[in-house]
Amino acid sequence: MRLDARPSNENLRRDEAAARSALVTTHDYAIHVDFSQAEDPAVPSFPVSTRISFDATAGSATFLDYLGYSIESVTLNGAPQDLGQVVDGARLRLSGLAAQNVVEIVSASAYSRSGEGVHRFVDPADGQTYLYSQNEPADARRIFPNFEQPDLKARFSISITAPDQWHAASNGALVGLREAAGTNSTREFATTEPMSTYITTFLAGPYALWNDYYEGTTASGTPVTVPLGIATRASLAASMDAGEVFDLTKRGLDWFHEHFDFAYPWGKYDQAFVPEYNLGAMENPGLVTFTERYVFTSPATQAQHEQRANTIMHEMCHMWFGDLVTMAWWDDLWLKESFADYVGTLVVHEATDFTTAWTTFASRRKAWAYRQDQYPTTHPIVADIPDLEAADQNFDGITYAKGASVLKQLSAFVGQDAFLAASRSYFRDHAWGNTRLDDFLAALQEASGRDMGAWAAAWLQTAGVNRLSLELTHADGKIASAAVIQDGIDPRTGETVLRPHVAKIGLYSPRTQEPATRGLQALVRIDGASTQVPELVGAPAGSAALVNDEDLSYAKIGLDETTLGIVLGEGLDDELARATALAGAWNLARDAELPVERFVDGVVSNADLIEDSGVLAQSFAQAGSGLESFTVAGERQELVGRWVTYLLESVVEAPEPSDERTVRLRQLFASLASQASPAEQSLEVVESWLADPDFALGEELGWAALVALAAHGRRDEAELRAAFAASPTASSATGLTRALAARPLREVKDAARAAAYAGRDDQGALLSNDHLQATIDGLGIDPSGVGAGHDAEYFERLLEVWSQQTQGQATRVVEGLFPAGAEIEDSDAAAHPTVLAASAWLEGNTDAPAALRRLVIERLDDVKRRLTAQAASRQA
């Protein structure tokens, strides 16, 4: 029986999951998948056999979740079932259950091109086929029938049939090998410990492999030996720096064994770097999957290496927070993601040679959180997740970066030792189980000796970001009084939200033509709307006052005019302070309280001071996007032109390869691609770099340059395809797609738009996740405006896109094609056509899926912020 590709009942609700877990206790899965025909592109699916043993209330009924391709048979307790009665869209109905049950399903599941379920990728470099799976939050049901909710844990016995020459892997270690038909064999893997369905994993293909071992001990002296493995596509093997990855892995395991004092519980620790991956990585126990963007085929900055280290530690933390102890439902997603984001950064800081982990966190991760937390759709860290669509969207800046920021604040509040002690008892008490907020709070209260109820209510159960400002009075050239003023609102309700903060206030003394240096610092416990800081009284006036020095708390910061003058002028002499201050200035620009032109001038002034290439890249990206979004159209050409000239000249003056050059070139090509009328000389310089092998742009920057040239008509289709043919890699393939869609021709833009809405190329083939994104990105690069004028079509097709594409693919289209280029000169902000059209769609589609409405609301809010900033710029 063929199954519906997009059944209407795939969005499992929380109440349905709770009712099912009250009836069902799962024990074991035995799953066999057959990838023996995966290399044949005409074969759309693979055979699957699934056996599940579970207990249930006798006489009750329940259902399995399955988004498969077809189903052959279902047998319950030895009795064949009528498929017409069993198959109900995304669900397999089981009735007349016994106290102890075994259900067996023979089916086929589809290969994915969206990065959800089992993704099939053909390497353009050598034609080899690779498979991997990605299942969070609820895509294991695309592979095998199951109870797709995190609290129904079970042990998994997995086997994979694949070509003999392929590597195949899963969560457990390889324990058996037997012959199969033709030139295939079946690999059997060790049964896992109890775990949730979303962290099952399947890997198969001619991967290149590296192996090593970890040996260590826990803090209490338990010896630990862990086999280590790395896998990546064969065509990337020469670029895989396995030694660095193994070294980081061992350092991480040492840290976790010392501080968590719980031996790594999942046997082996493999790490696979896979193509067209939707995420940074996924914490499948025993086999962590990473985006292969972490296999550096082009010159990589120190910040990129640090980011990879951070992701490695983030996923490793999940082996305990998330895999060993798992949230009961997605409301408490923070119990794994916030913890992994915070602890992962802490481990990079304490256990590796990277020195700027917290600087990058302050500049980049928290910018994500601050933006997300000001949307009308923001939510508390402990969120209300009524269904799986909402769960999928809550892998966001609140759950990750705000949650991590709040845990950093928590460590300042109760002490890091208490936080880690709470973690240890939490693992001991709940190993292999599921938890909720109260379970971790109980461990924290015991470890710290504090009642954590008020703290949790303030930080975990409210939404919105506070702003902390310093109010000073002066007398006789000195500070006469000082107070931290706190404000904040919940964007959903407009209600005031105040929280307790532990923060440091730094005073930075200005120096002539030198960065200001910290002269005084005060630790303050902030509570309420105003908190006195007597430690600052008597200090000399005229210093830069940095609230949240050392970035201990989660809050936007106010910067008075004296502080702004120093921060955006000579700057501060401390890297973390500089990153915190520039992040504060960017928030002021986003809030239309600081002209973006002044922010950009400050970035230029600070550029030579910034040591962290990640902070430099973030500041440059903010400057570039700010000029594109927050300036008035009539002034934008001149301002962007000055910015592009600065970037180009800075590279010309220092052309030798370096992290700084790489960052400047990336931003130069991005800004140049969107510049309405770039100087001919700028384009000629870029062309000369492309033609000069000694300039060594490399693959990534080379395609960024080609995209910029294509956007201005300087490269045609034949030239772009010739560039791809010269180096037919996966990265080049997406670069080609982006460049082709960026060309300033109406028929090109129309074709790219049609492909995005359909999710298919001009031959009717499904676009992969990466190629859909590249098509959307190229379509959005439109300096000539030739692709404009399709706003009405966008709103007409939203529901169609959402119903016909997977949520991941549809999200790319909804976000990427939203008509975001509003200009205040067209009308007042409230009456702007885009604002009116989006508002009308929302009012007319109140019954549209909540996840879709959320995306539209957030994009509308971006447009309103853009128009508000432009209006302020026009009035300045």
N, C-alpha and C positions, 0 to 999 in steps of 0.2 A: 504494500500500500504506500503510495506516495504521500508525503506529508506537506502541509501548507508551509510555504517559505516564510511568511510573516503572519502567524496566527494571531487572532485578536486577544487571546487570553495569556500571552506570555509574560505580562507584567504582574508577577506574584506580589500579593499584598502582605503586609506585616501581620495582619490578623489571620490570614490564611495560613501563614507559616507557623504562627503561635498555636493555632488549632491543630495543625498537623503534628507539631512536636509534642503536644499533649497526648496524642494517640500512638505515636510511633517512636521506637528506639531502634536505631540502626546499629548493626554489628560489623558486617563484612561486605565488601564488593570484590568480585572477581571480574576483571575487564580484559578483553582481548580485542585489539585493533589490528587490522590487516592493511599495511601500506604497500603491499607487493606491487600494485599497479599505479603507484603515485607518480611515476615518471611519465605516464601517458596523459597528456593534457585533455584528451577526449573523455577520460574517466572522471566524473564529477564528484564521486563519493568513495568511501572506504567501508568495508564490512566491520561490524562491531558486534560482539556478544557480551552481554552483561548479566551477572548473577548477583543478586542482592539478598542478604539475609537480614531480617528485622523482626522485632516484636511489635505487636499492636494490640489494642483492645479488641478482644474476640468479638466477631460479628460486625465490626466497624468497617468503614470504607475510607480510602485515602487516594492519593494520586502521586505519580512520579512526574518530574519535569523532563521534557525532551523537545529539542529543536533540531530534529534530525532530518535526513533526506528521505528515508523510507523505512518501513517497518515490516518485517516478515512474520514474526510470531511473538506472542507473549504467553508465558506459562506461569501460573500461580499455584504453588504447592502441588506441582505435578499435573495440574489440569490445564489444558489449552484454553485460551480465552478468545472470545469473539472480538476481533479487532474493531468491528463496527461499534461495539459497546465500549471498548477500552479507549480508543483514540478520540481525544477531544481537544483539537487544536494543539497547544503546547503541552498538553497533559495526557498522561496515561492513567485512566481510572481503574482502581483496584477495589473490588467490593467483596464482601463475605470473608473478611480476613480472619485468620486463626490467631491464637496467642503468639505462635512462632511461625514465621513465614519465609518462604524462598520464592522470589520472582526471577524469571529468566526471560531475557528479551534478545531476539535476534533482529538486527537492524542494520542500516547503513547511514553514515553521517557525511555531510558535505565538506569538501575542502573549502577553506575560507580564502577570500582575497582582502578581507577587511581587518585582519589581525585579531579576530575574535574566534575562538575555537581552534581547530587545527588549520594553521595558515600554510599555504603552499606557495613556494617562491622558486622561480627558475632564474639562476644566476646568468645575467647577460654576458659575463666574462667567459664562461666555459660551458654553459648550457646545463649544468648540474641542477638537480631538484633538491630542495631542502624543505623539511617540515618542522614545525614547532607548535606548541599550544600556548594560548593565553586565555585564562578562564575567569578572572576577577571582573566584576563581582558575581556574575551568574552565567558564564559561558561554558562551564563544564557540560551543561545540558545540550550544547551543540555537538558534543563528542559522544556522550553516553547517557542513557536515562538515569536519573538520580533524584534524590531529595535535595534540591538546590537551595539550601539554607545553612548558615554557618553552625547552628547549634546541633545539627544531626550529624555528628562525627561518626566515622567508622574507620576500620582498617581496610587498606586497598592492596589487592594483589593484581598486578598489571603485567600483561605480556604483549609484545609487539612483534608482528611478522613484517619483515622488510627485506630488501635485497641483501644478499650475503655481504657485499662490499660496503654496505652502509654501517654507520654507527647508529645505534638505537639506545635510548636511555629514558628513564622515568625517575620517580622519587626514590625508589629503593635501589640497592646495588644489584648488579647482574648476578643471578644465582643459577641460571640454567640456559642451555642452548640446544635447540633441536631442529632438525631439518624440516623444511616445508616444501611446497610444490615449486618446481622449477629451480631457479637460482636464488631462492629465498630461504630464510631461516627465522625461527621464532625465538625471541629472547624473553626470558622470564626473570622478573625482578622481585626482590625481597618484599615481603608484606610489610606495609608501613605500620607505624604506631597510629593511634586514633587521630584523625585530622578531618578538616572540612573539605567538601568537594571542590571549592574554588582554588585550592592549592595543589590539586592533582596536575601532573604534567607529562607530556609526551614529546619526544624529540627523535627525529630520524633524518638521515641524510649522510652524504660523504663528508662529514665534518672533519676538519683537522683537529688533532687532540694533543694535549699536554697533561702530564700527571706528576703528582708530588704527594707528600705526606705532611701532616701536621702532628706534632707531639707536644703535649703540654700537660698542665695540671690545673685543677680548680683551686680556689683559695683555701679550701679545706683539705687539699692534698690528693684528690681523686685523679689518677692518671687518665689522660684522654688522647686517643689516637684517631685521626680523621683522614681517610683518603681524600685527596684533592684532585680535581680535574678541571680542565678548561677546554672548551670547544668553540670553533668558529668556522665559517665557510673556508674551503680550501683556497679560494682565490684571495683571501685576506690573510693567509697564514704568515706571510712575510712581514706583515704590519702588526702582528699580535705580540705585544711585549709581555709575554707570560711571566717572566721573572718578576716584574713590578707587581702584577696582579697577585701572584702567589705570595709575595712578601707582604703586601697589604692584608691579604686574607689571614696569614699567620699572626700578624700583629693584632688584627681585630679579634681573632679567637682568643689570643692571650688576654686581651682587655676584658672581654666578656666573661671568660672563665675566672678572672681575678675578681671582677666586680659583681657579677651575677651569681657566682659560686654554684652553678648548675651546669653539668657537663653537656656539651653540644649533644642534643638528643636524637639526631636524625641519621646517624651512620656516616655516609659519605657526604662530601660537600663539592658538588660540581657547579661550574659557572659557564653557561653557554651564551655567546654573543650572537644574536640572531637578526635577520634582515626584516625590514618593514615592520618594526616593532612599535606599537602604539604608545608605550610607556618608556620610562627610563629603565625600569627593571621590575621583576616580580619575584616574590619571596617563596617560590615553590620549595618546600623542604627537600634537601638532598640534591636539587637541581634548580638553581636560581637562573633565571633568564634575564639577559640585559640587551638593550639596544646595541647593535653593532656600531653605532656612532662612537662608542667607547673603544673601538679598534681604530686607531688614528692613522688613516691613509694619507692625510695631509698634515703639514706642520701644526702641532697642537700647542696651545699655551699652557703655562703652569696652572692656570685656572681650570683648564679642561682636565688636566691630570688630577687636580684636587677634587673636581666635581665627580670624576669617576671613583676616586677613593671614598668620597662621601656616599655615593650610591652603593658601593660595596658594603660599607658599614651600616647603612640604612637597612639594606636587605638582610644582613647578618643579624641585626637587632631583631628583625621579625622572626627569626628562628625561635625566639623566646616570646617576645611581645607580638602576638598575632597567630603563630603556628602552634606553639606549645600551649599557650593560653589565648583563647579566641573570643572575640565579642559574641554575645548571644544573638544579636541582630545588628543591622547596619547603623542603628542609632548611635551605637558606641564604637563606630569606626575609629574614633580618636584614640581608643585604647590600644590600637596598634600603630596608626599612621603618625599621630602627634608624637608618640614615644620614639618611633624609629627616626623621625626627622630630627628631634632634639638629641637623642643619644647618638645617632649616627654622626652628627656634627661634633659632639663632645669627644667621640672616639678619634675622629680625624685630628682634632686639636691635641689630644693627650697621647695618642699612640703612634702617630705618623710624623714624618718630617715636614709636613705642610704646616705653615705658621699663620695662615690667614683664614682659617675655617670660619671663625666668628665674624670676621670682616665681611666675607662673602655672604654669610647669613644675614647680617644687618642690611647689606645693600640690595641683595637680590631676592632672597626668600621672603623677607618681610615686606618688600614692595608688592609681591604677589598677594600677601595677606591683607595689607592695607587697602589695596584696590578691591578685593573681593568683599571686604567687610564694610564697604561703603555703598554697595549695591542695595536696592530695595529688597533683593532676594537673599540677603545675608541671613545667617542662622547661627545659633549658639554652637559652640564646639561639640557639646552633646546635642545632637540634632534630632529633629523629628523626621524620621525616614519611613513614610507610610508604604513604600513599595520599592521594587527593584529599579525602576527608572530613576527615582529620587536617589537611590543608593549610588547609582552610576555617576550622577552629577556631583555627589558630595566628596569625590576625590578632588578636593579643591583647595584654594588658598587658606580657607578657614581650618579644615581638618588637618592639613599638613603644617603650613607655616605659622598660622596663628596659634594652633595647638602647641607646636614646638616652642614658640615664643613664650607662651604661658607656662610651659613646663620649665623653661629657663628661669622665668620669674619665680616659679614655685621653688626651684633649687635655691634661689636667693632668699626666699621667704623662710623656708624651713631648714635649709642647708643641704648640700649635695649628699652628704653621708646619710642623712635621713631618707632622702629620695631613693638612694640605692638600696638601703636596708629594706625599705618598703617593697622595692622590686623583688628582692630575694624572697621575702616571705610570701609575696603574691604568687611567685612561681611554685614555691613549695606547696602552697595551699590549693592551687587550682590547676596543676599540671594536667594536661590532656583534656581540660574542661573548657567551659564557656563562662564568661563573666559579664558584669555590668558595672556602671560607674561606682556604685556603692561598694563593690568588692575591692577596688583599688583604694578608695577613700578609707576603708577600714584598715587596710595595710598601712596606709600613710599616717593615719591617726595613731596607730600603735607605734610606729617607728619614730614619729616626731613628738609624740605626747601632746599634740594640739588637736583641738576640734576643727576639722577641716570643712565643716558644713557651710559656714559663711563664705569662706574663700571659694569653694566650689560653686556656690550660688552666684557669686559675683563674676567669676571668670569663665565658668564652663556652661552656665545656663542663661547667659545674657548675650546679646549681639551688639555689634558696633565697636568702633575704635575710639578711645579717649584721646584728648590732646592735652599735653602738659606744657605749660608756659611759665616762665619765671617773671614775676612782677617785682621790680626793684624801685626803691627811692634812693636818692643820693643827697649827701650833705658834705661840704668841704672836700669834694673830690673823692669821697669814699661812699661805699654802700651803707645806707642808713637802715634799710629794712629789706627783707627778701622773703618772698612767699611763692610757692608753687601753686599755680591756679590750674585746676582740672576741670575740663568740660567734656562732654560727649553725649551723643544721642544714638538711639536705636533707629537706623534708617527705615525700618519697617513701620514703626509707630510714631516716631518723633519724640519719644519719651527720653528724658535725661537718664544717662547711665554713668554712674561713678563707681570706681573700683579701688581697692587697696593696691598700692604699688610700692615696691622697694626699688629705689632708683638712686643714681649718683648724679650730682650736679657738679660740672667742671667749669672753672673759670680759666680762660686761656688768654694770657697777656700778649698783646700785639708787639711785634718787633719790626723795625724798618726793613722792608724788602726781604723779610724772613717769615716763615710760618709762625703763627702764634703758638706759644708753649704753655702747657698746663701749669698754673701757679697755685691752684687751690682746688680741692675736691671734697665734697660733703656727701655722706650717705644719708638718705632721707627715707623715712617711711611715710608715704603719702596716703592720707585717708580723708575723703571728703573734697569739697570744692576748693578749699584753700588750706595750705600747710606751711607754717612758718619754717624758715631755714636760718636760724640764728648764726650758724657757722660761717655764713657769708658776710655778716655785718662787719664793717671795718675794712673789708678788702678794697683795693683801689678801684675806682670807676674806670670805665672804658675797656673792660675786658670782654671777650666773647663768652657768653654764658650758654653752656651746652647742657640742656636738660636731658636726662637719660644717657649721660656719659657712661661708656663701657656697655651701653645697649642692654641693660639688665631687664628692662620691662618692655611691654608691648604697648606703644602709644605713639601717635604723631607728636611732633614737638613744635612749639612756637619758637620763632627766632626773631628777636627784636632787631631794630635797624642797625644798631652797633654790631651785633653778632653777625647779621647778614653781610655787612660790609667786610668783616674779617674773613668769614667762611668763604665767601665768593670772591675774595680778593687775594690776599697773601695765603689764606688757608690755615689749617691747623697742622701741627707737626706730628700728630699721632694717627696711624692708619685707620684704626677702628673709629676714633673720634671723627676723622675726616669723612669716612663712609657714612656714619650716623648723621652728621651735619648735612651732607649733600642729599641724603635720603629725605631729611626734613625739609630741605629747600625744594626738592622735587614735589613733595606733598603740597607745599604751599602753591607751587605752579599749577598742579592739578586742581587745586581748590580755587583757582583764579585770584589768589592773594599775592602772587608774585609774577611779574611779567616773565613769560618763558624766555624772552630774549636775554633777560638778566641772568636767569638760570644757566643758559647756554654760555654766556660770557664767563660765569663762575666755573663751569666745567672746563672750559679752555684754560682758565687761570690755574686750575688745580691739576690739569692733565699730567704735567711733568712731575708733580709731587706723588701721584698715586702709584703705589708699588704693586698692588694686587691687580693683575690683568683682568680678573673678573669684575672688580669694582669699576675699572676703567671702561670695560665693555658695557656694563650696566649704565654708567653715567652717559656714555656716548649714545647708547640706544634711547635713553630718556630724552637727551637733547634733540636727537633726530626726530623722534616721534612727536615731541613737543612742538617743534617748528612746523611739522606737517599738520598738526591738529589744532593747536591753540593760537595760531597767528591769523590775522586777517588776510584774506586772499590777496588783496591788493598789495600787501607788504611782503607776502611769503616768498615770492621769487627772489627778491633781493636778499632776504635773510637766509634762505636755504643756499643761495649762491655763495654767500660769505662763508657759510658752514662748510660747504663742499670745497671751497678754495682752501680753507684752513686745513682740512684733512689731507687734501692732495699735496699741498706744499709741505706739510709735516712729513709725509712719506718721501717726497722728492729730496728733502733735506737729510733724511736718515733712511736710506733705502736698504740697508743691510737687514737680513732676516732677523726678527726678534719677536717676542710676544707683543711688544707695543706696536710694531709695524703690522702684525697680523690683525690686531684689534682695530687699528686705524683703517686698514684696507677693507675689512668687513663692513664697517660703518660707511666708509666712502662709497662703496659699490651700492649699498642699500639706499643711501640718500641720493646718489646720482641717478639711480634707476627711477626714482619718483620725482625728480626735479623737472619742472615743467619745461624749461628752456635752458638746458645746460650750455655752458660755454664750449664752443667747438674745440678749443684747446684742451679742455678737461677730457673729452672723449678721445682725442688723439693721444694723450698721455696714457690712458688706459689701454688703448690699442697697442701702443709701443711696449707696454709691460707684457701683454699677452704674447707678443712676437719675440720677446727676449728671453731665451731659456735661462740665462744667468740671473734674471730677476726672480725666478723660482716661485711663481704664484702657487703652484700645486693644484690639485684637482678641485678642492673646495672653493678656493679663491678664484681659480680660473673660471669656473662656471658662474660664480657671482658676477665676475666682470662681463662674461658673455650675456648674462641676463640683462645687465645694465645697458650694454650696447644694443641688444635686441630691442629693448623697450624704446630706444630712440631711432630704430630703423637702420642700425649700423651692422646688423647681421641678419641674413635671410635664412630661410628654412634649409637650403642646401648647405650653407656654411655651418649651421648649427649641427646638422646631421653628420657632416664630415668630422666635426670636433668630437662627436660621440663615437663615431666609427674608429677614431684614432685611439680611444681608450674606453671600450664598452663595459664599464663597470656599473654597479647598481647606483652609486652616487652620481655618475654621469647621466644615467637614464633619467633620474628625477630632475637633474639640472637641465637636461634637454626638454623635458616636459614643461618645466617652468619657463624656460626661455622661449619656447614656441608660443606659449600662451601670452607672453608679455609683449609680443610684437604689436605695433600700433596700427593694426588693420581691423576694420569693422567685422569682416568675415571671420577673422581669427578669434576675436572676442566673442562673437556669436556662437562659434563652434565650441569654445571653451566653456561658455555658460551652459550650453545644452548638455555637454558632457558632465558637468558638475551636477546639474539637476537630475540627470538620468543615472549617474554613477557608472557610466559606460563610455568607452572611447568611440571613435567614429566607425569602428568595425563591429560595434555591439558587444565587445568584451568588457567584463566587469573591470572597473578601475580598482587597483589595489589602494589601500589606505594611503600609502606614500604618494602614489600618482594622482589620486584625487586631491590630496592636499597641495601637491605641486601645481596642478591645474588651477586650483582656486587662487593660490599665491600669484601665479603668473597673470591670471585674469585681473587680479587686484592691482597689479603694477600698470598704471594707465596714465602716464603723465600728460598725454595728449587729450585725454577725456573721450577718446573714440568709443569706449565701451559703456559710456554713461547712458542714462535714459531708460532703465529697465526696472525701476523701483516697483511699479505696479505688478509686474510679473512675479517679483519676489514674494510679495504677500499673497498673491493668488496661488502659488505653488507650495507654500509651506506645509500644509497638511498632507499633500501628495508626497513630498519628500520624506516626511516623518513616517508615513505608512509604508513606503516602498523600500527604504534603505534601513540598514541596521542603525541602532541608536548612535554608535560611534561614527559611522559614515554620515548620517543625517546631521549630526552636530557640526561636523566640518562644513557642511553646506550652509546650514542656518547661520552659523557665525561668520563664515567667510564671505557670503554673498549679501549680507545685510548692507543696505545703502548707507554707509557710514560717513561719506564725504560731505557732510552738511556744511554750508557756509552762512555765517551770520548776515552777510550782505544780502542774502536772498529775502530775509524777513526777520522779524523778531523771533527769539528762540521758541517761545510757546506756540507760535503760529507757523513754524517752519513746516514745509510739506512732509518731510520725513517724520517729524514728531507727530504730526496729525495722522499720517498713514499708519504708523506703528501703533499709535493709541487706538485708532479705529479698529485695527485688526484684533487687538487685545480685547476691546469692548465687544466685538462681534463674535469672538471665539472663546467665550468663557469656559466652554466645555472641552476645549482642546487639551491634549495631554499636558499635565502640569510641567513636565520636563521641557517640553517645547515652549510653553509660555515663559518659563524662567529664562530661556536663552533670549527670547525676543525682548523681555523686560530689561535684561542686562545690556543688550546692545542699544536699546533706546536710551538707557541711562548714560551710556558712553557718548551718544550723540548730544544729549542735553549738557553733559559736562563740557564737551567740545565747544558747543555754542556759547555757553556761559563764559568760558575762558576767552573766546574770540570777542565777545561783547566787552569784557573787561579790558582786553588789549585795545579795542577800538576807542575806548573812553580814556585810556591812559595818555 
